[in-house]
């Protein structure tokens, strides 16, 4: 492997940071919404019964249910 080593920078070529203020156009402004959950629709606490789809069939549901503990959720 070829390793590239960073050259040593002499003291007379060193850069020092300049203390200044950040211009107003570059400042980050954080706005927190007053009601972030206001636009979220309500979920039904009693979900509908399972209906098989193209990917998640009744057979796959039975396999998943047999592997996992029924007391979870």
PDB file of N, CA, C and O in Angstrom, chain B, residues numbered from 101:
ATOM      1  N   UNK B 101       0.830  -1.186   0.000  1.00  0.00           N
ATOM      2  CA  UNK B 101       0.000   0.000   0.000  1.00  0.00           C
ATOM      3  C   UNK B 101       0.875   1.250   0.000  1.00  0.00           C
ATOM      4  O   UNK B 101       1.877   1.335   0.711  1.00  0.00           O
ATOM      5  N   UNK B 102       0.480   2.180  -0.789  1.00  0.00           N
ATOM      6  CA  UNK B 102       1.201   3.442  -0.810  1.00  0.00           C
ATOM      7  C   UNK B 102       0.526   4.381   0.180  1.00  0.00           C
ATOM      8  O   UNK B 102      -0.676   4.633   0.103  1.00  0.00           O
ATOM      9  N   UNK B 103       1.303   4.880   1.085  1.00  0.00           N
ATOM     10  CA  UNK B 103       0.739   5.786   2.076  1.00  0.00           C
ATOM     11  C   UNK B 103       1.152   7.205   1.751  1.00  0.00           C
ATOM     12  O   UNK B 103       2.315   7.483   1.457  1.00  0.00           O
ATOM     13  N   UNK B 104       0.197   8.081   1.810  1.00  0.00           N
ATOM     14  CA  UNK B 104       0.472   9.495   1.583  1.00  0.00           C
ATOM     15  C   UNK B 104       0.562  10.162   2.943  1.00  0.00           C
ATOM     16  O   UNK B 104      -0.379  10.111   3.734  1.00  0.00           O
ATOM     17  N   UNK B 105       1.666  10.770   3.201  1.00  0.00           N
ATOM     18  CA  UNK B 105       1.871  11.414   4.483  1.00  0.00           C
ATOM     19  C   UNK B 105       1.697  12.920   4.325  1.00  0.00           C
ATOM     20  O   UNK B 105       2.200  13.526   3.378  1.00  0.00           O
ATOM     21  N   UNK B 106       0.989  13.496   5.256  1.00  0.00           N
ATOM     22  CA  UNK B 106       0.764  14.931   5.213  1.00  0.00           C
ATOM     23  C   UNK B 106       2.055  15.651   5.569  1.00  0.00           C
ATOM     24  O   UNK B 106       2.719  15.322   6.551  1.00  0.00           O
ATOM     25  N   UNK B 107       2.389  16.622   4.765  1.00  0.00           N
ATOM     26  CA  UNK B 107       3.614  17.372   5.016  1.00  0.00           C
ATOM     27  C   UNK B 107       3.462  18.235   6.254  1.00  0.00           C
ATOM     28  O   UNK B 107       2.379  18.737   6.554  1.00  0.00           O
ATOM     29  N   UNK B 108       4.539  18.394   6.948  1.00  0.00           N
ATOM     30  CA  UNK B 108       4.555  19.242   8.130  1.00  0.00           C
ATOM     31  C   UNK B 108       4.448  20.694   7.700  1.00  0.00           C
ATOM     32  O   UNK B 108       5.146  21.132   6.785  1.00  0.00           O
ATOM     33  N   UNK B 109       3.582  21.433   8.353  1.00  0.00           N
ATOM     34  CA  UNK B 109       3.431  22.850   8.040  1.00  0.00           C
ATOM     35  C   UNK B 109       4.261  23.653   9.032  1.00  0.00           C
ATOM     36  O   UNK B 109       4.049  23.550  10.240  1.00  0.00           O
ATOM     37  N   UNK B 110       5.187  24.437   8.548  1.00  0.00           N
ATOM     38  CA  UNK B 110       6.017  25.238   9.448  1.00  0.00           C
ATOM     39  C   UNK B 110       5.177  26.279  10.197  1.00  0.00           C
ATOM     40  O   UNK B 110       4.090  26.653   9.757  1.00  0.00           O
ATOM     41  N   UNK B 111       5.693  26.725  11.309  1.00  0.00           N
ATOM     42  CA  UNK B 111       4.978  27.665  12.165  1.00  0.00           C
ATOM     43  C   UNK B 111       4.720  28.983  11.447  1.00  0.00           C
ATOM     44  O   UNK B 111       3.672  29.597  11.649  1.00  0.00           O
ATOM     45  N   UNK B 112       5.632  29.420  10.631  1.00  0.00           N
ATOM     46  CA  UNK B 112       5.438  30.715   9.967  1.00  0.00           C
ATOM     47  C   UNK B 112       4.339  30.642   8.894  1.00  0.00           C
ATOM     48  O   UNK B 112       3.885  31.687   8.429  1.00  0.00           O
ATOM     49  N   UNK B 113       3.901  29.446   8.490  1.00  0.00           N
ATOM     50  CA  UNK B 113       2.810  29.305   7.513  1.00  0.00           C
ATOM     51  C   UNK B 113       1.492  28.918   8.182  1.00  0.00           C
ATOM     52  O   UNK B 113       0.508  28.647   7.493  1.00  0.00           O
ATOM     53  N   UNK B 114       1.462  28.890   9.497  1.00  0.00           N
ATOM     54  CA  UNK B 114       0.276  28.490  10.235  1.00  0.00           C
ATOM     55  C   UNK B 114      -0.829  29.539  10.080  1.00  0.00           C
ATOM     56  O   UNK B 114      -0.559  30.740  10.039  1.00  0.00           O
ATOM     57  N   UNK B 115      -2.065  29.069   9.994  1.00  0.00           N
ATOM     58  CA  UNK B 115      -3.196  29.999   9.936  1.00  0.00           C
ATOM     59  C   UNK B 115      -3.856  30.047  11.304  1.00  0.00           C
ATOM     60  O   UNK B 115      -3.948  29.033  11.995  1.00  0.00           O
ATOM     61  N   UNK B 116      -4.301  31.201  11.679  1.00  0.00           N
ATOM     62  CA  UNK B 116      -4.968  31.368  12.966  1.00  0.00           C
ATOM     63  C   UNK B 116      -6.414  31.782  12.716  1.00  0.00           C
ATOM     64  O   UNK B 116      -6.673  32.567  11.804  1.00  0.00           O
ATOM     65  N   UNK B 117      -7.356  31.278  13.499  1.00  0.00           N
ATOM     66  CA  UNK B 117      -8.747  31.671  13.309  1.00  0.00           C
ATOM     67  C   UNK B 117      -8.971  33.131  13.693  1.00  0.00           C
ATOM     68  O   UNK B 117      -8.323  33.664  14.594  1.00  0.00           O
ATOM     69  N   UNK B 118      -9.899  33.756  12.989  1.00  0.00           N
ATOM     70  CA  UNK B 118     -10.226  35.155  13.236  1.00  0.00           C
ATOM     71  C   UNK B 118     -11.558  35.204  13.976  1.00  0.00           C
ATOM     72  O   UNK B 118     -12.551  34.645  13.511  1.00  0.00           O
ATOM     73  N   UNK B 119     -11.578  35.867  15.116  1.00  0.00           N
ATOM     74  CA  UNK B 119     -12.811  36.006  15.874  1.00  0.00           C
ATOM     75  C   UNK B 119     -13.689  37.062  15.224  1.00  0.00           C
ATOM     76  O   UNK B 119     -13.280  38.213  15.068  1.00  0.00           O
ATOM     77  N   UNK B 120     -14.893  36.666  14.847  1.00  0.00           N
ATOM     78  CA  UNK B 120     -15.835  37.581  14.224  1.00  0.00           C
ATOM     79  C   UNK B 120     -17.245  37.050  14.463  1.00  0.00           C
ATOM     80  O   UNK B 120     -17.417  35.956  14.999  1.00  0.00           O
ATOM     81  N   UNK B 121     -18.233  37.809  14.073  1.00  0.00           N
ATOM     82  CA  UNK B 121     -19.616  37.355  14.204  1.00  0.00           C
ATOM     83  C   UNK B 121     -20.091  36.834  12.854  1.00  0.00           C
ATOM     84  O   UNK B 121     -19.602  37.246  11.802  1.00  0.00           O
ATOM     85  N   UNK B 122     -21.047  35.929  12.907  1.00  0.00           N
ATOM     86  CA  UNK B 122     -21.601  35.348  11.697  1.00  0.00           C
ATOM     87  C   UNK B 122     -22.623  36.318  11.111  1.00  0.00           C
ATOM     88  O   UNK B 122     -23.465  36.837  11.845  1.00  0.00           O
ATOM     89  N   UNK B 123     -22.567  36.574   9.798  1.00  0.00           N
ATOM     90  CA  UNK B 123     -23.556  37.473   9.196  1.00  0.00           C
ATOM     91  C   UNK B 123     -24.973  36.927   9.365  1.00  0.00           C
ATOM     92  O   UNK B 123     -25.178  35.719   9.481  1.00  0.00           O
ATOM     93  N   UNK B 124     -25.921  37.817   9.376  1.00  0.00           N
ATOM     94  CA  UNK B 124     -27.318  37.457   9.633  1.00  0.00           C
ATOM     95  C   UNK B 124     -27.873  36.499   8.583  1.00  0.00           C
ATOM     96  O   UNK B 124     -28.713  35.662   8.915  1.00  0.00           O
ATOM     97  N   UNK B 125     -27.435  36.591   7.334  1.00  0.00           N
ATOM     98  CA  UNK B 125     -27.991  35.731   6.285  1.00  0.00           C
ATOM     99  C   UNK B 125     -27.526  34.280   6.405  1.00  0.00           C
ATOM    100  O   UNK B 125     -28.105  33.399   5.769  1.00  0.00           O
ATOM    101  N   UNK B 126     -26.495  34.013   7.207  1.00  0.00           N
ATOM    102  CA  UNK B 126     -26.005  32.652   7.378  1.00  0.00           C
ATOM    103  C   UNK B 126     -26.470  32.013   8.686  1.00  0.00           C
ATOM    104  O   UNK B 126     -26.108  30.872   8.973  1.00  0.00           O
ATOM    105  N   UNK B 127     -27.245  32.710   9.463  1.00  0.00           N
ATOM    106  CA  UNK B 127     -27.686  32.169  10.742  1.00  0.00           C
ATOM    107  C   UNK B 127     -28.798  31.140  10.536  1.00  0.00           C
ATOM    108  O   UNK B 127     -29.633  31.279   9.643  1.00  0.00           O
ATOM    109  N   UNK B 128     -28.792  30.114  11.371  1.00  0.00           N
ATOM    110  CA  UNK B 128     -29.814  29.078  11.334  1.00  0.00           C
ATOM    111  C   UNK B 128     -30.940  29.487  12.269  1.00  0.00           C
ATOM    112  O   UNK B 128     -30.718  29.760  13.448  1.00  0.00           O
ATOM    113  N   UNK B 129     -32.146  29.525  11.729  1.00  0.00           N
ATOM    114  CA  UNK B 129     -33.310  29.911  12.517  1.00  0.00           C
ATOM    115  C   UNK B 129     -34.159  28.665  12.726  1.00  0.00           C
ATOM    116  O   UNK B 129     -34.600  28.045  11.758  1.00  0.00           O
ATOM    117  N   UNK B 130     -34.390  28.297  13.973  1.00  0.00           N
ATOM    118  CA  UNK B 130     -35.195  27.120  14.305  1.00  0.00           C
ATOM    119  C   UNK B 130     -36.608  27.573  14.647  1.00  0.00           C
ATOM    120  O   UNK B 130     -36.810  28.344  15.585  1.00  0.00           O
ATOM    121  N   UNK B 131     -37.576  27.093  13.888  1.00  0.00           N
ATOM    122  CA  UNK B 131     -38.984  27.377  14.160  1.00  0.00           C
ATOM    123  C   UNK B 131     -39.644  26.083  14.596  1.00  0.00           C
ATOM    124  O   UNK B 131     -39.633  25.098  13.857  1.00  0.00           O
ATOM    125  N   UNK B 132     -40.212  26.077  15.774  1.00  0.00           N
ATOM    126  CA  UNK B 132     -40.934  24.917  16.258  1.00  0.00           C
ATOM    127  C   UNK B 132     -42.421  25.166  16.047  1.00  0.00           C
ATOM    128  O   UNK B 132     -42.947  26.183  16.499  1.00  0.00           O
ATOM    129  N   UNK B 133     -43.109  24.248  15.364  1.00  0.00           N
ATOM    130  CA  UNK B 133     -44.541  24.460  15.128  1.00  0.00           C
ATOM    131  C   UNK B 133     -45.315  24.430  16.444  1.00  0.00           C
ATOM    132  O   UNK B 133     -44.937  23.746  17.395  1.00  0.00           O
ATOM    133  N   UNK B 134     -46.395  25.181  16.468  1.00  0.00           N
ATOM    134  CA  UNK B 134     -47.171  25.264  17.705  1.00  0.00           C
ATOM    135  C   UNK B 134     -47.946  23.982  17.965  1.00  0.00           C
ATOM    136  O   UNK B 134     -48.043  23.544  19.111  1.00  0.00           O
ATOM    137  N   UNK B 135     -48.493  23.380  16.932  1.00  0.00           N
ATOM    138  CA  UNK B 135     -49.246  22.132  17.097  1.00  0.00           C
ATOM    139  C   UNK B 135     -48.759  21.093  16.104  1.00  0.00           C
ATOM    140  O   UNK B 135     -49.408  20.905  15.075  1.00  0.00           O
ATOM    141  N   UNK B 136     -47.637  20.400  16.359  1.00  0.00           N
ATOM    142  CA  UNK B 136     -47.107  19.476  15.353  1.00  0.00           C
ATOM    143  C   UNK B 136     -47.995  18.257  15.120  1.00  0.00           C
ATOM    144  O   UNK B 136     -47.926  17.653  14.049  1.00  0.00           O
ATOM    145  N   UNK B 137     -48.819  17.879  16.082  1.00  0.00           N
ATOM    146  CA  UNK B 137     -49.676  16.707  15.927  1.00  0.00           C
ATOM    147  C   UNK B 137     -51.076  17.059  15.439  1.00  0.00           C
ATOM    148  O   UNK B 137     -51.945  16.191  15.359  1.00  0.00           O
ATOM    149  N   UNK B 138     -51.296  18.337  15.112  1.00  0.00           N
ATOM    150  CA  UNK B 138     -52.632  18.781  14.736  1.00  0.00           C
ATOM    151  C   UNK B 138     -53.081  18.174  13.401  1.00  0.00           C
ATOM    152  O   UNK B 138     -54.260  17.857  13.242  1.00  0.00           O
ATOM    153  N   UNK B 139     -52.172  18.007  12.448  1.00  0.00           N
ATOM    154  CA  UNK B 139     -52.549  17.514  11.127  1.00  0.00           C
ATOM    155  C   UNK B 139     -52.499  16.009  10.975  1.00  0.00           C
ATOM    156  O   UNK B 139     -52.801  15.498   9.896  1.00  0.00           O
ATOM    157  N   UNK B 140     -52.127  15.275  12.019  1.00  0.00           N
ATOM    158  CA  UNK B 140     -52.013  13.823  11.922  1.00  0.00           C
ATOM    159  C   UNK B 140     -53.389  13.194  12.114  1.00  0.00           C
ATOM    160  O   UNK B 140     -54.088  13.528  13.071  1.00  0.00           O
ATOM    161  N   UNK B 141     -53.791  12.285  11.216  1.00  0.00           N
ATOM    162  CA  UNK B 141     -55.107  11.662  11.384  1.00  0.00           C
ATOM    163  C   UNK B 141     -55.121  10.709  12.571  1.00  0.00           C
ATOM    164  O   UNK B 141     -54.090  10.148  12.943  1.00  0.00           O
ATOM    165  N   UNK B 142     -56.287  10.533  13.156  1.00  0.00           N
ATOM    166  CA  UNK B 142     -56.447   9.644  14.298  1.00  0.00           C
ATOM    167  C   UNK B 142     -56.471   8.194  13.824  1.00  0.00           C
ATOM    168  O   UNK B 142     -57.109   7.875  12.821  1.00  0.00           O
ATOM    169  N   UNK B 143     -55.769   7.309  14.552  1.00  0.00           N
ATOM    170  CA  UNK B 143     -55.794   5.888  14.250  1.00  0.00           C
ATOM    171  C   UNK B 143     -56.920   5.214  15.021  1.00  0.00           C
ATOM    172  O   UNK B 143     -57.255   5.599  16.141  1.00  0.00           O
ATOM    173  N   UNK B 144     -57.489   4.198  14.388  1.00  0.00           N
ATOM    174  CA  UNK B 144     -58.552   3.440  15.030  1.00  0.00           C
ATOM    175  C   UNK B 144     -57.922   2.536  16.086  1.00  0.00           C
ATOM    176  O   UNK B 144     -57.026   1.763  15.748  1.00  0.00           O
ATOM    177  N   UNK B 145     -58.348   2.598  17.352  1.00  0.00           N
ATOM    178  CA  UNK B 145     -57.750   1.736  18.374  1.00  0.00           C
ATOM    179  C   UNK B 145     -58.086   0.266  18.177  1.00  0.00           C
ATOM    180  O   UNK B 145     -57.385  -0.602  18.699  1.00  0.00           O
ATOM    181  N   UNK B 146     -59.148  -0.027  17.431  1.00  0.00           N
ATOM    182  CA  UNK B 146     -59.509  -1.413  17.124  1.00  0.00           C
ATOM    183  C   UNK B 146     -59.283  -1.605  15.622  1.00  0.00           C
ATOM    184  O   UNK B 146     -60.146  -1.238  14.824  1.00  0.00           O
ATOM    185  N   UNK B 147     -58.131  -2.177  15.217  1.00  0.00           N
ATOM    186  CA  UNK B 147     -57.847  -2.306  13.788  1.00  0.00           C
ATOM    187  C   UNK B 147     -58.774  -3.323  13.128  1.00  0.00           C
ATOM    188  O   UNK B 147     -59.309  -4.204  13.802  1.00  0.00           O
ATOM    189  N   UNK B 148     -58.966  -3.208  11.812  1.00  0.00           N
ATOM    190  CA  UNK B 148     -59.827  -4.169  11.122  1.00  0.00           C
ATOM    191  C   UNK B 148     -59.181  -5.552  11.085  1.00  0.00           C
ATOM    192  O   UNK B 148     -57.980  -5.694  11.319  1.00  0.00           O
ATOM    193  N   UNK B 149     -59.986  -6.565  10.790  1.00  0.00           N
ATOM    194  CA  UNK B 149     -59.480  -7.928  10.698  1.00  0.00           C
ATOM    195  C   UNK B 149     -58.495  -8.052   9.538  1.00  0.00           C
ATOM    196  O   UNK B 149     -58.510  -7.242   8.611  1.00  0.00           O
ATOM    197  N   UNK B 150     -57.640  -9.075   9.598  1.00  0.00           N
ATOM    198  CA  UNK B 150     -56.608  -9.277   8.588  1.00  0.00           C
ATOM    199  C   UNK B 150     -57.233  -9.647   7.246  1.00  0.00           C
ATOM    200  O   UNK B 150     -58.103 -10.514   7.169  1.00  0.00           O
ATOM    201  N   UNK B 151     -56.774  -8.975   6.193  1.00  0.00           N
ATOM    202  CA  UNK B 151     -57.162  -9.340   4.832  1.00  0.00           C
ATOM    203  C   UNK B 151     -55.887  -9.650   4.070  1.00  0.00           C
ATOM    204  O   UNK B 151     -55.000  -8.799   4.011  1.00  0.00           O
ATOM    205  N   UNK B 152     -55.757 -10.849   3.475  1.00  0.00           N
ATOM    206  CA  UNK B 152     -54.534 -11.221   2.767  1.00  0.00           C
ATOM    207  C   UNK B 152     -54.304 -10.327   1.556  1.00  0.00           C
ATOM    208  O   UNK B 152     -55.244  -9.908   0.882  1.00  0.00           O
ATOM    209  N   UNK B 153     -53.026 -10.045   1.296  1.00  0.00           N
ATOM    210  CA  UNK B 153     -52.643  -9.248   0.129  1.00  0.00           C
ATOM    211  C   UNK B 153     -51.702 -10.079  -0.732  1.00  0.00           C
ATOM    212  O   UNK B 153     -51.531 -11.274  -0.493  1.00  0.00           O
ATOM    213  N   UNK B 154     -51.096  -9.454  -1.728  1.00  0.00           N
ATOM    214  CA  UNK B 154     -50.206 -10.177  -2.635  1.00  0.00           C
ATOM    215  C   UNK B 154     -48.959 -10.698  -1.957  1.00  0.00           C
ATOM    216  O   UNK B 154     -48.534 -11.814  -2.256  1.00  0.00           O
ATOM    217  N   UNK B 155     -48.351  -9.939  -1.053  1.00  0.00           N
ATOM    218  CA  UNK B 155     -47.114 -10.353  -0.405  1.00  0.00           C
ATOM    219  C   UNK B 155     -47.356 -11.054   0.927  1.00  0.00           C
ATOM    220  O   UNK B 155     -46.720 -12.067   1.220  1.00  0.00           O
ATOM    221  N   UNK B 156     -48.251 -10.535   1.716  1.00  0.00           N
ATOM    222  CA  UNK B 156     -48.482 -11.071   3.065  1.00  0.00           C
ATOM    223  C   UNK B 156     -49.755 -11.911   3.035  1.00  0.00           C
ATOM    224  O   UNK B 156     -50.855 -11.398   3.239  1.00  0.00           O
ATOM    225  N   UNK B 157     -49.589 -13.205   2.779  1.00  0.00           N
ATOM    226  CA  UNK B 157     -50.732 -14.100   2.630  1.00  0.00           C
ATOM    227  C   UNK B 157     -51.126 -14.683   3.986  1.00  0.00           C
ATOM    228  O   UNK B 157     -50.462 -14.459   4.998  1.00  0.00           O
ATOM    229  N   UNK B 158     -52.221 -15.435   3.976  1.00  0.00           N
ATOM    230  CA  UNK B 158     -52.700 -16.074   5.202  1.00  0.00           C
ATOM    231  C   UNK B 158     -51.689 -17.102   5.699  1.00  0.00           C
ATOM    232  O   UNK B 158     -51.493 -17.235   6.907  1.00  0.00           O
ATOM    233  N   UNK B 159     -51.040 -17.835   4.785  1.00  0.00           N
ATOM    234  CA  UNK B 159     -50.038 -18.832   5.184  1.00  0.00           C
ATOM    235  C   UNK B 159     -48.858 -18.171   5.887  1.00  0.00           C
ATOM    236  O   UNK B 159     -48.385 -18.660   6.912  1.00  0.00           O
ATOM    237  N   UNK B 160     -48.388 -17.066   5.335  1.00  0.00           N
ATOM    238  CA  UNK B 160     -47.261 -16.353   5.952  1.00  0.00           C
ATOM    239  C   UNK B 160     -47.657 -15.785   7.310  1.00  0.00           C
ATOM    240  O   UNK B 160     -46.856 -15.780   8.244  1.00  0.00           O
ATOM    241  N   UNK B 161     -48.889 -15.310   7.415  1.00  0.00           N
ATOM    242  CA  UNK B 161     -49.355 -14.777   8.696  1.00  0.00           C
ATOM    243  C   UNK B 161     -49.365 -15.869   9.760  1.00  0.00           C
ATOM    244  O   UNK B 161     -48.980 -15.626  10.904  1.00  0.00           O
ATOM    245  N   UNK B 162     -49.803 -17.068   9.389  1.00  0.00           N
ATOM    246  CA  UNK B 162     -49.827 -18.179  10.340  1.00  0.00           C
ATOM    247  C   UNK B 162     -48.416 -18.581  10.757  1.00  0.00           C
ATOM    248  O   UNK B 162     -48.187 -18.919  11.918  1.00  0.00           O
ATOM    249  N   UNK B 163     -47.462 -18.547   9.815  1.00  0.00           N
ATOM    250  CA  UNK B 163     -46.067 -18.871  10.145  1.00  0.00           C
ATOM    251  C   UNK B 163     -45.509 -17.852  11.129  1.00  0.00           C
ATOM    252  O   UNK B 163     -44.884 -18.223  12.123  1.00  0.00           O
ATOM    253  N   UNK B 164     -45.729 -16.585  10.861  1.00  0.00           N
ATOM    254  CA  UNK B 164     -45.228 -15.521  11.742  1.00  0.00           C
ATOM    255  C   UNK B 164     -45.869 -15.635  13.123  1.00  0.00           C
ATOM    256  O   UNK B 164     -45.187 -15.488  14.137  1.00  0.00           O
ATOM    257  N   UNK B 165     -47.167 -15.895  13.166  1.00  0.00           N
ATOM    258  CA  UNK B 165     -47.857 -16.008  14.454  1.00  0.00           C
ATOM    259  C   UNK B 165     -47.383 -17.220  15.240  1.00  0.00           C
ATOM    260  O   UNK B 165     -47.341 -17.171  16.470  1.00  0.00           O
ATOM    261  N   UNK B 166     -47.022 -18.318  14.555  1.00  0.00           N
ATOM    262  CA  UNK B 166     -46.560 -19.507  15.272  1.00  0.00           C
ATOM    263  C   UNK B 166     -45.164 -19.315  15.848  1.00  0.00           C
ATOM    264  O   UNK B 166     -44.830 -19.936  16.857  1.00  0.00           O
ATOM    265  N   UNK B 167     -44.344 -18.475  15.235  1.00  0.00           N
ATOM    266  CA  UNK B 167     -42.970 -18.255  15.697  1.00  0.00           C
ATOM    267  C   UNK B 167     -42.929 -17.284  16.874  1.00  0.00           C
ATOM    268  O   UNK B 167     -42.136 -17.467  17.798  1.00  0.00           O
ATOM    269  N   UNK B 168     -43.771 -16.256  16.850  1.00  0.00           N
ATOM    270  CA  UNK B 168     -43.705 -15.201  17.858  1.00  0.00           C
ATOM    271  C   UNK B 168     -44.635 -15.473  19.034  1.00  0.00           C
ATOM    272  O   UNK B 168     -45.614 -16.213  18.934  1.00  0.00           O
ATOM    273  N   UNK B 169     -44.293 -14.855  20.129  1.00  0.00           N
ATOM    274  CA  UNK B 169     -45.085 -14.974  21.350  1.00  0.00           C
ATOM    275  C   UNK B 169     -46.392 -14.200  21.182  1.00  0.00           C
ATOM    276  O   UNK B 169     -46.387 -13.078  20.676  1.00  0.00           O
ATOM    277  N   UNK B 170     -47.508 -14.793  21.603  1.00  0.00           N
ATOM    278  CA  UNK B 170     -48.812 -14.150  21.411  1.00  0.00           C
ATOM    279  C   UNK B 170     -49.095 -13.070  22.447  1.00  0.00           C
ATOM    280  O   UNK B 170     -50.042 -12.298  22.295  1.00  0.00           O
ATOM    281  N   UNK B 171     -48.283 -13.008  23.500  1.00  0.00           N
ATOM    282  CA  UNK B 171     -48.518 -11.984  24.510  1.00  0.00           C
ATOM    283  C   UNK B 171     -47.907 -10.647  24.117  1.00  0.00           C
ATOM    284  O   UNK B 171     -48.181  -9.629  24.754  1.00  0.00           O
ATOM    285  N   UNK B 172     -47.077 -10.639  23.070  1.00  0.00           N
ATOM    286  CA  UNK B 172     -46.465  -9.384  22.628  1.00  0.00           C
ATOM    287  C   UNK B 172     -47.499  -8.568  21.880  1.00  0.00           C
ATOM    288  O   UNK B 172     -48.162  -9.072  20.973  1.00  0.00           O
ATOM    289  N   UNK B 173     -47.637  -7.312  22.258  1.00  0.00           N
ATOM    290  CA  UNK B 173     -48.617  -6.383  21.696  1.00  0.00           C
ATOM    291  C   UNK B 173     -49.986  -6.986  21.839  1.00  0.00           C
ATOM    292  O   UNK B 173     -50.975  -6.375  21.432  1.00  0.00           O
TER     293      UNK B 173
END
